[in-house]
Amino acid sequence: MKLRHWLVVLFLLLPSCSRGGAGGTEGVFSLVPRPSPLHGRLTFDILSDPKTFNPALAQETTSTQVLGYLFRGLTRVSPYDGQIKPDLADRWRIDPSGLRVTFTLEKGLRWSDGVPLTAQDVVFTFNRVYYNPAVAAAVRDILTVDGKPFTVRAIDDRTVVFETAKPFAPLLEELGVEILPEHLLSGAVSAGRFNTAWSVRTPPAGIVGTGPFRLERYVPGQYLLLVRNPLYTPPRGLKRPIPGNLPYLDRVLLRIIPNQNSELLRFLAGKSDLIGVSPAQVPVLSDAAGSRAFRLLVRGPSQAETFLTFNENPKAPIPSYKVAWFRSRRFRQAIAYALDRKALVNVIYNGLGAPIPGPVSPANKTFFNPAVFRYHKDLPRARALLEKDGFVRKNGRLYDASGHPVTILLMTNTESPERISMAQMVQAMLAPLGMRIRVVPLQFNMLSTMVLSSHQWEMLLFGLTGSLDPHGNATVWRSSGFLHLWNPGEKTPSTPWEAEVDRLFDQGVATFDPERRKKIYDRWQEIATREVPMVDLVSPDAITAVRKTLGGIHPTPLGGVIPHISLVTQKARLVIR
């Protein structure tokens, strides 16, 4: 999940992305290699259906991995160096006060239905969608300063001005959020229907964006077909590896398959062109790489965050005494001390990963705090913490002070065998404390709905995609954040430490000095690792397998394998994964 700071990066796959390997055809979609390096076609698999085609409502990778091809923002993050580059904006000018930024849009921008894109679309997107309290916009938390929205106004058709109440350091990065078409969605906003607009039942022709592709067909449970958007206007200054209009690909076929094992088997059978490889799959793929015409690309440490978290919501439909356990810092710390993270890396990831001590991955060299406390397996300390909280062990079972046995449902998603195995290892590691953990795997979309809407869960093993700038974590760590998983929907912080975190995020966005910002977010990481509402576990190495028929491959840690569908990355949004 790295929730909407969105290191779910658009696969930017290059010119000679023609279909290769065994398998020949995919139903009616014959992906036969063509002699021209242009007009390629690409097939890859995704593990679940999207939940929505509305970018403002998307908060999980099942949706954002599709929407990244269809929509764009004013800015983008370069997959090569992490720098902010123009996208829909041609250029911008920052006022010396740091409170005003004026953007000039590219000339000739059009929506995929042919209607011109203007500054009024930008104003509509922010003022009537993202800042509309009636809209369940996941990004609202990261588009405010001191709780105040930006002032957004159009000067003319190509010029739009953003003003902030205080200086806002990550402004340019955050304005990579998707821009939406006023001419199609204004009516839904006015009628109070925006939260159901552009659902997965919407006909593909009704989904209109400015990305390199448009949605041609969606068959639930089977596939999504994306086709080249002939009205796509590449960002200013974008270099083309070869002459020709972007995107180079004609079609992208996303097959929906049930789990990672099926994804691996299809790739080995030549039925897909690339696959994100888990470390556990590396031995199988390494043995087959020479004979199967593909290669493994190790991109370096991942930004992904895998964690345990607990339902601390007093209104949740679970026993109140369990909420009381989860709200205890000592109980959460005891869990953290019971876990052997090195064993998780070795067993689950074949050693191709690393423990992560807190919410910022060590791969994030700019903001990671190396001084944070690192939990290690220490069962005597875990037992001592539980005893201080009144828990007692009888006949190998753990009971709270009121005599309730400690039994907990641990949920994770079925699509990932690794997560299920990790949950089972957590189950075994907590058994010596006398805890009884029941692992309950659920389909990803069902599970995310339970966590974010019905709140009917106890303990969760989940993930976030990762964020370059810590402000992307505001949607998780602010007490009012949309993805404040352990106690969502808080109006005000329920604990002093959450109030301090709120203040730190307010300070961080208003601070431009890099050293001061680093100290602010260092303090947040110290609090996070002390309070452990999310017990961070491990992060795998980023690995991709690609067919040798794919040309122009440039692996980067930030942008996948960077073949060029469009040479444009999606905004690095933090979403659940």
C-alpha positions in Angstrom: 0.0 0.0 0.0 1.8 3.1 -0.4 -1.1 4.8 -0.5 -1.4 7.6 -2.5 2.0 8.8 -2.9 2.2 6.6 -5.6 5.2 4.8 -6.3 2.9 2.6 -8.2 4.9 3.6 -11.3 3.5 3.3 -14.7 5.4 0.6 -16.7 7.0 2.6 -19.4 7.7 -0.1 -22.0 9.6 0.5 -25.2 9.2 0.3 -28.9 9.8 -3.3 -29.8 7.3 -4.6 -27.2 5.9 -7.2 -29.5 4.6 -10.5 -28.3 7.3 -13.1 -27.9 7.8 -16.6 -26.6 5.5 -19.5 -26.6 1.8 -19.3 -26.7 1.4 -17.5 -30.0 -2.0 -15.9 -29.5 -4.1 -14.6 -26.6 -7.7 -15.4 -27.7 -8.8 -12.8 -30.2 -5.7 -10.7 -29.5 -2.9 -12.0 -31.7 0.3 -10.5 -30.5 2.6 -11.6 -33.3 5.9 -9.7 -33.5 6.0 -7.2 -36.3 9.0 -6.2 -38.3 8.7 -2.5 -37.4 10.0 -1.4 -34.0 6.8 0.7 -33.7 3.2 -0.4 -33.2 4.2 -3.0 -30.7 1.8 -4.9 -28.4 2.3 -5.9 -24.8 0.7 -8.4 -22.5 1.1 -8.7 -18.8 -1.0 -10.0 -15.9 -2.6 -8.3 -12.9 -3.8 -10.0 -9.8 -7.3 -8.5 -9.4 -10.0 -6.5 -11.1 -9.9 -2.8 -10.6 -12.3 -1.4 -8.0 -12.9 1.9 -9.8 -12.0 3.8 -13.0 -12.3 7.1 -11.1 -8.8 8.3 -10.2 -10.1 10.6 -7.4 -11.5 7.5 -5.6 -8.7 5.0 -6.3 -6.7 4.0 -3.2 -5.3 0.6 -4.1 -3.0 -0.8 -6.7 -5.7 -2.9 -8.4 -7.1 0.4 -9.7 -4.1 2.7 -9.9 -2.0 0.3 -12.0 -4.7 0.7 -14.8 -5.5 4.4 -14.3 -1.8 5.3 -14.6 -2.1 4.6 -18.4 -5.2 6.7 -18.8 -4.7 9.9 -16.8 -2.0 12.5 -16.1 -1.2 15.4 -13.8 0.4 18.7 -14.2 3.8 17.3 -13.2 5.5 13.9 -13.1 8.4 12.2 -11.3 11.3 11.2 -13.5 11.9 7.4 -13.2 15.6 8.0 -13.7 16.5 10.6 -11.0 13.3 11.3 -9.1 13.2 14.9 -10.3 10.0 16.8 -10.9 9.3 17.2 -14.6 6.5 18.8 -16.7 3.6 16.7 -17.8 0.3 18.5 -18.7 2.1 21.7 -17.6 4.5 23.1 -20.1 6.3 25.2 -17.4 5.8 26.9 -14.0 6.9 30.0 -12.2 7.3 30.1 -8.4 6.7 33.4 -6.6 9.6 34.6 -4.4 7.3 34.3 -1.4 7.0 30.5 -2.1 3.2 30.9 -1.7 2.2 31.1 -5.3 3.0 28.9 -8.3 1.8 29.8 -11.8 1.5 26.9 -14.3 1.2 27.2 -18.1 -0.4 24.2 -19.8 1.0 22.6 -22.9 -0.5 23.9 -26.1 -3.1 21.8 -27.9 -4.0 19.4 -25.0 -7.1 17.3 -25.7 -9.1 14.8 -23.8 -9.3 11.4 -25.5 -12.8 12.3 -26.7 -11.4 15.3 -28.6 -12.6 18.1 -26.2 -9.8 20.6 -25.4 -8.3 20.4 -21.9 -8.1 23.9 -20.3 -7.2 25.5 -17.0 -10.9 25.2 -16.1 -10.5 21.5 -15.9 -7.7 21.9 -13.4 -9.8 24.3 -11.3 -12.7 21.9 -11.5 -10.5 18.9 -10.4 -9.3 20.7 -7.3 -12.1 22.9 -6.2 -15.1 20.7 -7.0 -13.6 17.2 -6.6 -10.5 16.9 -4.4 -11.6 19.7 -2.0 -15.2 18.7 -2.0 -16.1 17.2 1.4 -18.8 15.1 -0.2 -16.2 13.3 -2.4 -14.3 10.4 -0.9 -11.0 11.7 -2.4 -8.0 9.7 -1.0 -5.6 12.5 -1.9 -7.2 15.4 0.0 -4.9 14.8 3.0 -1.8 15.5 1.0 -3.2 18.6 -0.8 -3.6 20.8 2.3 -1.4 23.1 4.4 -2.4 23.5 8.1 -5.6 21.8 7.1 -6.3 24.5 4.5 -6.8 23.7 0.8 -4.8 25.4 -1.9 -6.5 28.3 -3.7 -6.8 27.4 -7.4 -7.9 29.8 -10.1 -7.6 30.1 -13.8 -6.1 33.2 -15.5 -6.9 32.1 -19.0 -7.4 28.8 -20.9 -3.7 27.8 -20.4 -2.8 29.5 -17.1 -3.7 28.3 -13.6 -2.4 29.7 -10.3 -2.0 27.8 -7.1 -1.7 29.7 -3.8 -1.0 28.2 -0.4 -1.6 29.5 3.1 2.0 28.7 4.0 5.0 27.6 1.9 4.4 24.0 0.8 7.7 22.2 0.1 6.3 19.2 -1.9 3.8 21.2 -4.0 5.3 20.4 -7.4 5.4 16.6 -6.6 1.9 16.6 -5.2 0.5 18.3 -8.3 1.1 15.1 -10.2 -2.4 14.1 -9.1 -4.7 13.3 -12.0 -6.6 16.0 -13.7 -10.3 15.2 -14.6 -12.6 16.4 -17.4 -15.1 19.0 -16.2 -17.3 18.5 -19.3 -18.0 14.9 -18.3 -18.0 14.9 -14.5 -19.4 18.3 -13.5 -22.9 16.9 -13.7 -22.1 14.0 -11.4 -20.6 16.4 -8.8 -23.6 18.8 -8.9 -26.0 15.8 -8.5 -24.1 14.3 -5.6 -23.3 11.2 -7.7 -19.5 11.6 -8.0 -18.7 8.8 -5.6 -20.3 6.4 -7.9 -19.2 8.0 -11.2 -16.9 6.0 -13.5 -17.4 2.8 -11.7 -16.2 -0.5 -13.2 -19.6 -0.8 -14.8 -19.1 2.3 -16.8 -18.8 1.6 -20.6 -15.1 2.1 -21.6 -15.9 4.8 -24.1 -17.2 6.9 -21.1 -13.8 6.9 -19.4 -12.0 9.9 -20.8 -8.4 10.9 -19.9 -5.2 12.4 -21.4 -2.9 9.5 -20.9 -1.0 7.6 -23.6 -3.8 5.0 -23.8 -7.5 4.8 -23.5 -9.7 1.9 -22.2 -11.1 -0.1 -25.2 -12.6 -3.1 -23.4 -13.0 -4.5 -19.9 -14.3 -8.0 -19.3 -14.5 -8.5 -15.5 -12.4 -11.4 -14.2 -10.7 -11.8 -17.6 -8.9 -8.8 -19.1 -8.6 -5.1 -19.8 -7.6 -3.9 -23.3 -5.9 -0.5 -23.6 -5.4 1.0 -27.0 -3.2 3.9 -28.2 -4.6 7.4 -27.6 -4.1 9.2 -30.9 -4.7 12.6 -29.1 -2.0 12.0 -26.6 0.4 15.0 -26.3 3.8 14.0 -24.8 5.4 16.3 -22.2 7.6 19.1 -23.3 11.2 18.2 -23.9 10.7 14.4 -23.8 13.4 12.7 -25.8 12.3 9.9 -28.1 14.7 6.9 -28.4 13.5 6.5 -32.0 11.5 8.7 -34.4 7.8 8.4 -34.2 4.8 9.4 -32.2 4.4 8.3 -28.6 3.2 5.9 -27.3 5.1 3.4 -29.4 2.7 0.6 -28.4 -0.6 0.1 -30.2 -2.2 -2.1 -27.4 -1.7 -3.2 -23.9 -3.5 -6.3 -22.7 -3.9 -6.8 -19.0 -5.0 -10.3 -18.1 -6.7 -10.7 -14.8 -5.5 -13.9 -13.0 -6.1 -15.2 -9.5 -2.7 -15.3 -7.9 1.1 -15.0 -8.2 1.5 -18.7 -8.9 -0.8 -18.4 -12.0 1.1 -15.3 -13.0 4.4 -17.1 -12.9 3.1 -20.1 -14.8 1.7 -17.9 -17.6 5.0 -16.1 -17.9 6.9 -19.3 -18.1 4.5 -20.5 -20.8 5.2 -17.4 -22.9 1.7 -16.0 -22.3 2.9 -12.6 -20.9 5.8 -10.3 -21.7 7.0 -9.2 -18.3 6.4 -10.0 -14.6 7.2 -8.4 -11.3 9.2 -11.2 -9.6 9.1 -12.0 -6.0 12.3 -13.1 -4.4 10.8 -16.5 -3.8 10.3 -17.0 -7.5 13.9 -16.2 -8.5 15.2 -19.8 -8.3 12.5 -21.0 -10.6 13.0 -18.2 -13.1 16.8 -18.4 -12.9 16.8 -22.1 -13.9 14.5 -21.3 -16.9 15.9 -18.0 -18.0 18.4 -19.4 -20.5 15.9 -21.6 -22.4 12.9 -19.4 -22.1 14.2 -16.2 -23.9 13.8 -13.8 -21.0 16.1 -12.1 -18.5 15.9 -11.2 -14.8 16.5 -7.5 -13.9 17.3 -6.7 -10.3 16.5 -3.0 -9.8 17.8 -2.6 -6.3 16.2 -2.2 -2.9 12.4 -1.7 -2.9 10.5 1.2 -1.4 7.6 -1.2 -0.5 6.6 -1.6 3.1 5.1 -4.8 4.5 3.6 -4.4 8.0 1.3 -5.7 10.7 -1.3 -3.3 12.0 -4.1 -3.5 14.6 -7.7 -2.3 14.8 -7.7 0.5 17.4 -11.0 1.9 16.4 -13.4 2.1 19.4 -16.4 2.0 17.1 -15.2 -1.1 15.2 -17.5 -4.2 15.3 -15.1 -6.3 17.2 -14.9 -7.1 21.0 -14.0 -4.0 23.0 -11.4 -5.9 25.0 -9.5 -6.6 21.9 -9.5 -2.9 20.9 -8.1 -2.3 24.4 -5.2 -4.7 23.7 -4.4 -3.1 20.4 -4.5 0.4 21.9 -1.8 -0.6 24.4 1.7 0.4 23.3 3.2 -2.4 25.4 1.0 -5.0 23.6 2.1 -3.7 20.2 5.8 -3.6 21.2 5.5 -7.1 22.5 4.4 -8.2 19.1 7.3 -6.4 17.5 9.8 -8.0 19.8 8.4 -11.5 19.1 9.1 -11.4 15.4 12.3 -12.7 13.7 12.6 -10.4 10.7 15.8 -12.0 9.4 14.0 -15.4 9.3 11.2 -13.7 7.3 13.7 -12.4 4.7 15.5 -15.7 4.5 12.5 -18.0 4.3 10.0 -15.8 2.4 12.4 -13.9 0.1 15.3 -16.3 -0.2 17.5 -13.6 1.4 16.6 -11.1 -1.4 15.3 -8.4 0.8 15.8 -6.7 4.1 14.1 -5.9 7.4 12.6 -2.4 7.6 12.6 -0.7 11.0 10.0 1.9 10.3 7.7 3.7 7.8 10.6 4.9 5.6 12.6 2.3 3.7 16.4 2.3 4.0 16.2 2.5 0.2 15.1 6.1 0.6 18.5 7.6 1.1 17.3 11.1 1.5 14.8 10.7 4.3 15.6 7.4 6.1 16.6 7.9 9.7 19.3 5.3 10.5 19.1 6.1 14.2 15.6 4.8 14.7 15.2 1.9 17.1 15.3 -1.5 15.3 13.2 -4.3 16.9 14.8 -7.7 17.1 13.6 -11.0 18.4 13.6 -10.8 22.2 10.9 -13.1 23.7 11.8 -12.4 27.3 11.3 -8.7 26.7 8.0 -9.3 24.9 6.8 -11.4 27.8 7.8 -8.7 30.3 5.9 -6.1 28.4 2.8 -8.2 28.4 3.1 -8.9 32.1 3.2 -5.1 32.8 -0.1 -4.9 30.9 -1.7 -7.5 33.2 -1.5 -10.4 30.8 -0.8 -13.8 32.4 0.1 -17.2 30.9 -1.7 -20.4 32.1 -1.0 -23.8 30.6 0.7 -22.2 27.6 -2.1 -19.8 26.9 -2.1 -16.0 27.3 -5.0 -14.3 29.1 -5.7 -10.6 29.7 -6.4 -9.2 33.2 -10.1 -10.0 32.7 -9.5 -13.6 31.8 -10.1 -13.3 28.1 -7.8 -15.7 26.1 -5.7 -13.8 23.5 -7.0 -15.1 20.2 -6.6 -12.8 17.2 -7.7 -13.0 13.5 -4.9 -12.1 11.2 -6.0 -11.2 7.8 -4.1 -10.9 4.5 -4.8 -11.2 0.8 -5.2 -14.5 -1.0 -3.4 -13.3 -4.2 0.0 -13.4 -2.6 1.3 -16.8 -1.5 4.2 -14.9 0.1 1.9 -12.9 2.3 0.0 -16.0 3.4 3.3 -17.7 4.2 4.5 -14.6 6.1 1.2 -14.5 8.1 1.7 -18.2 9.0 5.3 -17.5 10.2 4.0 -14.6 12.3 1.4 -17.0 13.7 4.2 -19.4 14.7 6.4 -16.7 16.1 3.6 -15.4 18.4 2.7 -18.9 19.7 5.5 -18.9 22.3 3.9 -15.9 23.9 0.7 -17.9 24.4 -1.2 -16.1 21.6 -3.4 -18.0 19.3 -3.5 -16.4 15.8 -5.9 -17.5 13.2 -4.8 -16.6 9.6 -7.7 -15.6 7.4 -6.8 -14.9 3.7 -9.3 -12.9 1.7 -9.4 -11.5 -1.8 -7.6 -8.2 -2.0 -10.6 -5.9 -2.9 -12.8 -7.5 -0.3 -10.2 -7.2 2.3 -9.4 -3.5 1.5 -13.2 -2.8 1.8 -13.4 -4.4 5.2 -10.4 -2.5 6.4 -11.3 0.9 5.0 -15.1 0.8 5.1 -16.7 -1.8 7.4 -13.7 -1.9 9.9 -14.5 -5.5 10.7 -11.0 -6.8 11.2 -8.6 -7.3 14.1 -5.0 -7.6 12.9 -3.8 -7.1 9.3 -0.8 -8.0 7.2 -0.7 -5.6 4.3 1.7 -3.4 2.3 2.2 0.1 1.0 3.9 0.9 -2.3 6.3 3.5 -0.9 6.8 7.3 -1.1 9.8 9.4 -2.0 8.8 12.4 0.0 7.5 11.6 3.5 4.6 13.9 3.0 3.1 11.2 0.9 2.6 9.3 4.2 0.3 12.0 5.5 -2.7 10.1 4.3 -1.7 7.2 6.6 -0.1 9.0 9.6 -2.2 12.1 10.1 -4.9 11.3 12.6 -7.5 12.5 10.1 -5.9 10.7 7.2 -7.9 8.8 4.8 -5.7 5.7 5.3 -5.1 6.1 9.0 -5.7 2.4 9.1 -5.6 1.6 12.8 -8.2 4.3 13.7 -9.8 5.8 10.6 -12.2 8.7 10.6 -10.8 10.5 13.6 -11.8 14.2 13.8 -8.9 15.0 16.2 -6.0 13.0 17.4 -6.9 10.5 20.1 -3.4 10.3 21.7 -0.7 12.9 22.4 1.8 11.1 20.1 -0.7 11.3 17.2 -1.1 15.0 17.9 2.7 15.4 17.7 2.8 13.5 14.4 0.1 15.8 13.1 2.2 18.9 14.1 5.3 17.3 12.5 3.6 16.8 9.2 2.3 20.4 9.3 5.9 21.6 9.9 7.4 19.3 7.3 5.3 20.6 4.4 6.0 24.2 5.3 9.8 23.8 5.6 12.0 24.2 2.5 15.4 23.8 4.1 16.5 20.2 3.4 18.3 19.7 6.8 15.4 21.0 8.8 12.9 18.9 6.9 15.1 15.8 7.5 15.1 16.5 11.3 11.3 16.9 11.3 10.7 13.6 9.5 13.5 11.9 11.6 11.4 12.7 14.7 8.3 11.3 13.0 10.1 8.0 12.4 11.3 7.9 16.0 7.7 8.2 17.2 6.5 5.6 14.7 9.0 3.0 15.8 8.3 3.7 19.5 4.5 3.6 19.3 4.4 0.9 16.5 0.7 1.3 15.4 2.2 -0.4 12.3 4.8 -3.1 13.0 7.1 -2.9 10.0 8.5 -6.2 8.8 10.5 -6.6 5.6 10.9 -5.2 2.2 11.8 -7.3 -0.9 14.3 -6.4 -3.5 12.7 -5.1 -6.7 13.1 -7.7 -9.5 11.5 -7.9 -13.0 11.6 -10.6 -15.6 11.2 -9.4 -19.2 11.2 -11.2 -22.5 14.1 -10.5 -24.8 11.6 -9.3 -27.5 11.2 -6.1 -25.4 13.6 -3.4 -26.5 15.1 -0.4 -24.8 15.0 -1.8 -21.3 16.5 0.6 -18.7 16.0 -0.8 -15.2 15.7 1.8 -12.5 14.7 1.5 -8.8 12.1 4.2 -9.2 10.5 3.4 -12.5 10.4 -0.3 -13.1 12.1 -1.5 -16.2 11.3 1.7 -18.2 10.6 0.5 -21.6 8.7 3.3 -23.2 5.0 3.1 -23.5 5.2 6.9 -23.2 8.3 7.6 -21.2 6.2 9.2 -18.6 5.8 7.9 -15.0 2.7 8.1 -13.1 2.8 10.2 -10.0 4.4 8.3 -7.2 1.2 7.7 -5.2 1.0 6.0 -1.9 -1.6 3.2 -2.2 -2.3 0.0 -0.4 -0.9 -3.1 -2.2 
